[in-house]
Amino acid sequence: MKTKATFYHAGCPVCVEAEHSLVHALDSQQYDVEIVHLGEDKVKIFEAKTQGVKSVPALSLNGTIFHINFGAAIDAVE
């Protein structure tokens, strides 16, 4: 069974670089990756905040949030 991984970003250069470097490095046999662009899918902001996302880019694995570099605070994305 695959583990769900959700990558949250806002489309900024830091986020796009993290997506290309990190998300594509995840083993597709182990992870079912969902990429969420919070700038385009504002409905998902509440979901991200509820999970503990404080800034983007961020990766959620098994309910644990990993903040990667710093592109923008989640409140700035709203």
TADAHU-V80160 format. One line per field, one symbol per residue. phi: phi as a letter, one per 20 degrees, with the letter a starting at -180 (. if undefined). A space follows every 10 residues. Layout:
phi: ???
This chain:
phi: .feecdddbd nfgfffffff eeffeffffd ceedddeffd cfffffgfff fofdbdfbcd clndededlb dafgffff
